Amino acid sequence: MIQISTSWLLLLPILFGVGWLASRWDLRLENRMDERERMRQQRSTFKGLSLLLNEQPDQAIETLVKIAQLDPETIELHFALGNLFRRRGETERAIRVHQHLANRDDLKPRDRDHAAYELGRDFLRAGLLDRAEASLNRVGDGKFAAPAKESLLEMYQIERDWKKAIVAASELEGLQGKSHHTEIAQFHCEIGQEALRRKDLPEVERSIQLALQAIPNHARALILQGDYLMAVDRPAQAIEVWSIVAGTHPAYMHLLADRWMAAHAVIDKADAGLTALCELLKTQASGELLDIVQKHMVQIRGAQAAEAMLVQVMQDSPSLSALSKLAETRLMLAQTNSGSPERIADLQATLSLLKQRTTSLARYTCGNCGFRARRFYWQCPGCNHWEAYSPRRSEGAVPSGPSM
């Protein structure tokens, strides 16, 4: 029988105690190392944020990349990095970051939707529209569903794929609970305009009806309907439709005034058409409508009648454009009636100065971004908002906003 010394029996508890203390010491060392690692990551994160706040994005990105390499599980940090890359125009790096996230199987559905949305934005920024569409369509019904649809709507407008834009806008109405009828009506008008150019008249008629369903008496849809009626040789009906524009949207009449006069000329009522436009000048005397009325007044009733009309306009609503047209008409009369060379020279100098002034100042201005342009746009080239342009040209200088 094996004999165990009493001293060994006493030593066993001591050995167990030493082993327990050693394990606790290892645990404390591991916790300390983890704590040091966390502190280092926190310091690096704060350093990265400090660099961002001090507008040093290059150094900030390098710092945040190191943190992401140390801890690949930092999902939010990866999203922040991807967005930084995209904002700096480094779309390839942004795509790699977001693609890595989108392909991970351990992500929650919300994070996966977020990754698909950000990846779609990257592809959109890079001009890879087909890949952007595929990625944005992967986004589910959660928090990022509406932003994804907004991006798709933006992309379809870039592509001028108006039918898909209509679907996206309709789906956005359900997601956001707000109307997108203005955009939908404009998309139908774009389809109708393109169909009119290729003389697909049934498609034109269908698009007009859908636009008017979206917004009854929509100005652009009514203008397009008149163009359609002229295309099918129904000028009297075109005039009836455009009369609705004159009654409900008189500020847009300058867009169709020449076609209005052409329709009246076809039915031998050019003078009546001119009279109707002259009536509109009582409230719409500034801008292109005055130019068009003056031109047709000279052709139909003569320069003296045009001068009398412009004198009345200057009394009721004086403007630089009206003064310029008055000077132009008086120069025309002086040249026709063999006026003195001194008067003709004075009128030419005055007209030259007024034209230079009105050409440089008269602009259509976007109410959303301040973008200024010489011609009218239904969609602002600056911010892409629809119907943001006032139909009236301004003659004053606008301090902010680009122009073209």
C-alpha positions, 0 to 999 in steps of 0.5 A: 500500500502506497504511503502518502506523507502528511507533508504532501497532503498539506502541500496540495491546497497550497498548490491549488491556491497558487494555480488559482492565483496564477489564473487570476493574474493571467486574467488581470493581465489579459484584461489590462491588455484589452483595456490598453487596446481599447484606450489606444483605439479610443485615442486613435478615434478621437485623433481621427475626429480631431483631424476631421474637425481641423479639416485634415481629411487625409490624415483622418482617413489614415488614422481611421483605416488603422483602427478598422484594421485593428478591429474589423468588427467596427461596422459604423467605422467602416460606414464612416470611412466609406462615406469619407472616401466618397465625399473625397471622390475616391469612389473605388475605395468607397466601393471596396469598403461598402462591398465588403460590408454588403457581402458579410453574412453576419450583418443584421438586416438593417446593416445589410440594407445600409451597406447596399444603400451606401454601395448604390450611392457609390456606384451612382457617384462613379456613373455605374448606373446599372450597378447602382440600380441593382444595389439600391433595389437590394435595400429592404423595407426598413429605414433605408427604403425611402433614401434608396428610392430617392436615389433611384429616382435621381438616377432615373432622371439622369438616365431620362428613364421617365417611366421608371421615374414615375414608378419610383416617385409613386412608391416614394409617396407610399413610403414618405406619405407626401405627394410627388404629383408635381414630379409625376406630372412632369415625367408624363410631360417629358414622355409626351414631349419625346413622343411628339418629337417622333410623331407618336401621337397616341403616346402624346395623347396618353401622356397628356391625360396621365399628367392632367390626372396627376395635376388637373390644369397643369400648365405644361400639360395644357401647353403640350395638349395645345401642341398636340392639337396643332399637330393634328390640325385642330388650331381652334381647339388648341386655342381653347386649351391655351385659353385655359393657360391664359386664365389659370397660368397667365405667367406661362403665356410667353412660352406659347405666345408665338404658337398662339399667334400661329394658331390664330393666323391659321383660322384668320383671327390673328388680330383677335389673338393679338388683342388677347395677348395685349390684355395679358400685358396688363399683368404680365408686361415684364419679360418675354411676353412683351417682346413677342407682343411688340414683334407681332404688333409691328407686323400686324398693326404697324410700328405706331400702334406698337409705340402707343402700346409700349407707352401705355405699358411704361405708364402702367408697369415701367421696366427696363425691358419695356423701355428697351422695346420702346426705344427699338420701336421709335428707332424703327419709326425714325428710320422708316420716316427718314428722321434726322441723323442726330435723332437716329444716332441718339436712339441707336445709342440709347437702344444699345445701352438698354439692350446691354443692360437688359441682356446682362440682368434679365434672368430666370431665377430658381427659387430653390438654389438661386441658379439663374439662366437666360431661358426658362427651364421646367427642371432647374439645371442647378438643383434638379428641382421641378417647377422651381423657376419663376416664369417671370424674368427678374431684372435685378441683380441676384447676389447669390447663385450661379448663372448661365 
